[in-house]
């Protein structure tokens, strides 16, 4: 599955033969230097876990940085360096424990490959001798009203640091010999600055959300970005998505190739805006997808939406000037919540016969929070979230749940990421709609009278070449659950389906006015 369906092909910028300039882009074939996994969960008292797979399809050994980020601010909670041999695969499981959030979440490797922890809270050993790593909460600074359990859900990113130099001792150490396993000798002390060539790509990844209590499995593929860097990235303690280099000259602009309605065009940004090149290939003006809300089939749909670059634009560790900037600028609702600015969207919900369904926006209260007086009425504002009647994305990872009833839980019930989830109550006057299609328009102006974002939609401002792009940098997928309660001898069976969300790209002026793409 390729998340978000129609995406840009990898492309090289037109340049003289021998030039090193390239452009980063989404790869619709699923291979790349950077992999973005939209969701993980290791919550719900140990019954929900996530299997994560990362595969090196190339004939070169590589070093890949794998980072888990919690879903509120995108703060780092666990980072490993994976040393992959040629045609190697790494597989791990993020899992919770019955006493979560007091203990956990955790990550355990399911193979005998080479992995070095960079950021973990603790390393522990199971009775069978296998090691596992405990997620760190140090970087997850809690706003008022949150608890540390939110690190149990979020998103994952993998960044290739480079290919290990051919013939080196490090290459030998990470490569299986005969029927054996890699020795991993020296991987924890390797000088990566001297050991790596430029990244070569050809990585792919997948994930599977597993509910052991119900037997439910929801799986998907990582979004792949190719051409992220033409230089090795092993010379820094931690790599991140702002370290992309599309030219060997460090002062050159960073270039991205974007696909809009079959037209591919280039956008370039100054070196100090390198993160904008990553955002550019993810920019989404509108999201399209299907939903099912059929009580007779026990069916309901969730859309999982992740914004991998959001943390670089809101106030916090990756943007320390205290002011959120576009495409996330000026949408906070109080000084207390300035680290969590909200981005508004509009929903056009239709049944299968084209009839419009007016969605209501309500809140589901996560089970781990104590009851509050406002919870009696699900339409009452839980400050400092946006006012009632508005729809907004306020976190790095969001789950939009489709339901016709207040008491129908969403697919990922028990998530600690989002305390109050936005739910479409699809109540048609005929009350017969059991499914249909939806379009979300992202990054709209604040619709409330006291809003702070004015009348300008969210845009990624233009750089040194190319237009501004309207919307938000987004990846995601739709997951539908079906529950059959009519099995033999009263047995219950659950089935899930997962599909990509389809997206539109829109070019704009810096003021948000629509213009034709190049």
N, C-alpha and C positions, 0 to 999 in steps of 0.2 A: 504494500500500500504506500503510495506517495502522498504525504499529508498535503492538504490544500490543493490537490489535483493538478490543475494546469499551472505550470511554473516555467521559469526561464531555463533555456538550454545554456550549458557552459559555453563561454565564448571568449576568444582572445581579442584584445583590442587590435585594430589595424596598426601595424608598426613595421618598420624595416626588418628584414631578415636578420636574426641574431639579437634583436632587442629583447629585453627581459620583462617589459611591461605586459601585464595581463589584467584580467578583470575577474572579480569574484562574482559568482552567480549561483542560483539554485540549480541543482542537477536533477532533472525529472527521472533519471535512471537510478537514483537513490545512492550514488557513490560520491564521496567527497572527502575534503580535509577536515571539515567541521560537521558534526552530527548534533542535531537538536531534537531531544526527546520531549514531547509536550507535557508528560505527566508521569509521576510516580506516586505510589502510596504505600506506606508501611504503618498503617494505623489500624484502628478498630479492634483493639485488644488482641492483637496477634492473628486475627483471621484473614487480614488483607495484606498481601505482599506483592512485590513487583519483580519480575524476572527481566534482567537487562542483558542484552547481547550486543557485542561489538566485534566485527569481523574485518580482518585485513585480507583483502583479496589479491594483493600484489605479491611479487616475488622478492620484495625487500623487507627487512625487519624494520620496525617503527617504534617510536615512543609516542603514546597518546595520553593526554591529560583528561581524566574523567571527573567531572564535578557535579555534585548534587546541590541544588539550590531550593530553599524553602519557597513556598508559593505566595507569601505576602509581599516581601520586598525583593525577593530574588537573592537573599543573602546566602553565601557559601556555607554549607553544613558538612560536606565531606568531599575530599579530593584525593584521588589516587593517580599515580603514574603507572600506566600499563605498558609493559615492554612486550611487544608482539613480534613473534617470528614470522617468516614468510608463510602466507596462507594460514595464518593463525586465527583463533577465535577466543574471545574472553566472555565468560558468562558469570553473572552474579545475581544475588537475590537481596533486595531490600525488604526487611521484615521488621515487624513490631513484636513486642512481648506482652503477656497479659497484664503487666503493670505499667504499660505505656500510658501517659507520657513520662512517668517517673524514670523509666529505664528504656532507652531506645529513642528513635529507630536505629537499626543496625544494617550492615551490609556484609554478606559472606560471599566469597568466591566459590563457584561451582566447578572450577577446574584447577589444574596445577601449574598454571602459567605464572609469569613474573609480575607482581604488583607491589608497588611501594606506596605506603600511605604518606600523604603530605599534610592534610588537615583532617584529623580525627580527634574525638574526645578520649577514646580509649581503645586498646586492642585486647580482646578477650579470647578464650579458648573453650570450645565445646567439649563435652565428654569424649567425643570420638577423635579429638585432637585437632580439629579444624579451627582456624582462626577466623574471627569476625571483628569488624570495626564498628565502633559506636559513633553515631553522628554527633557533631559538635553544635552547641547552641550559642557559642561565643559571639558569632557575627549577627545573630538574629536578635536585634534590639527591639524590645517589645513596646509598641505604643500602648496607651492606656486601654484596658479592656481585652487585651490579648493574653494568651498564655503560651508557654514554650512548646506545647504540643503541636503547634503549627509546623514544626520541622518535619512532621510525619508525612507531609504531602508537598509536592512541588514539581519541578522540572529538572532535566538533566542536560548537560552539554559535554561534548567530547571534542577536543581540539588536538589535531596532530601537531606535535612539536617538531617532527622531522624524521627522516629515514636514517637508520643507524649506518655508519660508514661500513661499506663492504669490506670483508676480510678482517675486521677488528675483533678484539677479544670480547667486546660487548655483544657483537652480533652472534658469536659462537655461544655465549652464555644464555641467550634468549631463544636459541633455535633447538628444537628437539633433535636428538641424535639417535638414529636408528629407531628402535621401539621404545626408547626411554622418554623422559620429559626434560625440559630445559633445566640446566643447573642453576640458573639465575645468579651465578657468581658475580659479585661486584655491582649489581644493579642499584643497590641502595647508596653507593658511594660514587657512581659514575659521574664524570665531568661531562654533562650534556652539552655545554657550550662548545666543547672540542670533539664531541662524538657524533654529531648529527649533520647530515646534509639537509637541503630544503625539503619540506613536506612534498609527498608525491600523490596524496589522495588515495582513492580506491578503497575507502572505508565505507562500511554500511552498518546500520544498527537496527534493532527492533526491541520492543518491550511487550510484556504481557502482565496485565493486572489480574491477580489470582485471588479469589475469595474461597478459602479452604472450607469455610462453613457451609457454603451453598454449592460449591463446585463450579462457580462462575469464572470464566476466563474472558477477558477483553484484551485484544492485542492490536498492535499497530507498528508502523515503521518510523524511524527517525527521519527528519528532514535533513537533506544533505546540501551543504554549501561547498562548492568547488572553487579553486583558485584563491583561497583565503590568504596564502602567504607564499612568496617566492624565495623567502629566506628562512633558515632554521629559527625556531623559537625556544631553544633550550638554554638561552643565556639569561633567563629571568626566573625568580623563585616560583611565580605562578603566571601562566599565560591567561589571557581573557579575550573576549570578543572584540576588544578595542585595539588589539595588536596586529590586525591584518596589514599585510604589505603586498601590494600588487606591482611594485617596482623595486629593483635592487638599490636604487637611489632613495635613501631614507627621506629626502626632502620632497620627493615627487608626490602628487596627489594620489589618493587611494581611489581605485576605479571599481565600479560595479556595473554589471549588465542586467538590465531589467526587461521583462517581457510583458507587454500590455496589448491584449487583443491581437496576438500574432505579430506585433511589431516589437523588435528588439532595439533598445537604445542604451547609450552609455550615460552614466552620471559619475562625476568626479567630485571628491571632497578634499579639503586641505588635510595634511597629515594629522593635525590635532583634532580632526573630526572623522577619524578612521572608523569609529563605531557607526557613523552614518551610512557607510557603504554596506555594512551588514544589515542595518535597518532597511536600507533601500530595497534589497532583494526580498525582504519580508513584508514591505508595506502593502496594506490591504484597505481598500476603500469600502468594499462590501463583501460579506460572507453569505454564501448560499448553501442550503442543505435541506435534508428531509427530516421529518419527525413522525413518531407514532405515539398516540395516546389512546390505546384501545383496551378498556377494562376487560372485555371478553377474552382477550389474549394475554392479559396481565402485562401489557406492553407500555413502555415509557422510554423516552429518549433524553440523553444528556449531550450537550455540546461542550467539549473541553477546549478552552481558548487560553493560549499561553503567549506571553510577550517576552521573548528571551532577552531583548536589549533594554527593557524598560528601566532597569536599575541605573543605567548610565544617564538618564534624563531627569529622574526625580532626585530630591535632596537625599543625601546619604553618603555612604562610603565611596561610591563611584562618581558622585557629583556633589562635591563638598562646598559649593558656593551658596547653598541654602535656598536656591531658587530652582524650581522645576523648569525645564526648557522644552521647546517643541520637539516631538509632537505631543508631549505630556505637560505643556506649560499651563500655568494659571488655572488649573482646574481643581485645586484643593478647596475644601469647604471650611476649614478652620486652621488656625495656626497649630493646634494640637495634632492635626492629621496631615500636615504638609508633606510628610514622607509618603503618604498614600493618596496622591492626587487621583481623582476619578475622571475617567474618559467616557463620555456619553455615547449612546448608540440608539438607533431607532429600529423597531421591528415591524416588518411587513409580513404578517402570517396569513397564509392561505390554505383552505382545505383542498382536497384533490379535484374539486370542481371549480376552482378559481375564486371561490367566495372568500372575502376578507374576514378574518377573525380578529376581533379587538383583544389584544393581550392585556392582562393585568400584571403589574409587577408587585410581587409580595416577597416576604422574607421567610426562609426556613431557618430556625434557630438550631445550631449544632447541639447535639446531646451533651457535650462536655461543659456547656455554659450553664450556670444556675439560672432558674427562671427570673425574669424581670417583669415588672408591672406592664410594660409595653407589649410583652409577648401575648397578652390576651387578644390584642387586635393585630393581625399580621401586617396591616397596612400602616401602622404607626412607625414613625422614623426611629431607628436606632442610631442616635448621634455617634460619631459625626458623619454617617453615611448620607448620600444625597436625599433630597426631599421626596416624599411619597409621590408616586405617579411618574417618576423619572426612571430611566434605565441607565446603568453605568457599570463600567468595569473599573474596579478600585484596587486590584491586586495584580501581581505578576502572573498568576494562574487563576483562572475563573472557571466555574462550572455553571452553565446556563441549563437549567432543568425544565423540561416540558411536562406539564401536568395539568389535569382538569380539576384536581382536588387538593385541598389544603393538606390532607393527611397522607398523600402518596409520597413516600421518600424518594429522593433522587438516587441515581445509580450508585453513586459513591457515598452513600450515607455514612456518617461518622467522620468525614473529612475534617481535619483540624486546620486546614488552610484558610477557609473562608467561613467566618462565623455566621453570616447571614447570606444565603444564596438567593439570587434573583430567579424567580420562577414565573414562567408564562402559565397563567391559568387560562386555558383555552376553552372558555365557556361561551359557546355560540347560542343564540336564542333558540335554535332548534335542538341543541345539545346532541347532535349526531356526528359531528366531526371526530374522526378517529385517527386522523393523520393528515399530512400535507407537506407543504414546503414553507421555508422562511428565508427572508433576506434581512440581514443585520447591516445597517449603515453605520460605520464606525467613526469615532472622533468628531461627533457633532458638537456644536456650541452648547453651553449650559442652558437648559430650557427653563430654569427657575427664575423668577423675577429678581431674586437677590444674587444670582449667579455671578461668578467672577471672571468667566472666560469670554464674555462679550458675545459677538455674533460671528466670530471667526472659527471655522472648523479646524481640526488638528491637521497640521502639515509637517512633513520633514522638509526644512528649508533647502532651497537650492544651494549647491556648492559652487565650485569653479567652472563646472560644465554640466548642462542638463537642467531639467525643470525641477521644481518642488514636487513632492508626492503627497497626496492627501490620504488621511486615514491613520492607521496604527500598524506597527510591525507585529505581525501575528502569525502563529501556526496553530493547528488544532485538528480535531476530529470529532465525529458524531458516533455515539455508542447507543445502541438500542437493546433493551432487555425484554425478553419474552418469558413469561412464567406459565407453565402448564401444570395445573393442579389436578388434572384428570388422569394421572398415570395409573398403572396397574396397582391394585391394593392400596389406593390412596396416595401413591407416591407423587412427589412434586419434581418437575424437571425445569431447569432454567437454560435458556439459550441466549447468546449475545451475537450481535452483528456490529461491525465497525466499518465506517466508510470515511473517505476524506471529505473535508469541506471545500467547496469551490469558491474561488475568490475573483474579485475585480481589482484592477489597478487603475488609478486616476492620476493624471498629471495636473498640476495646478501652479498658480502663482504663489508667492510667499504669503499672500493675503487669503489664499484658499479658493480663489476663483478658478473654475475649470478651464483648462486649455487643452489643445490637442497634443498628444505625445509626439516626440520627434519621429 
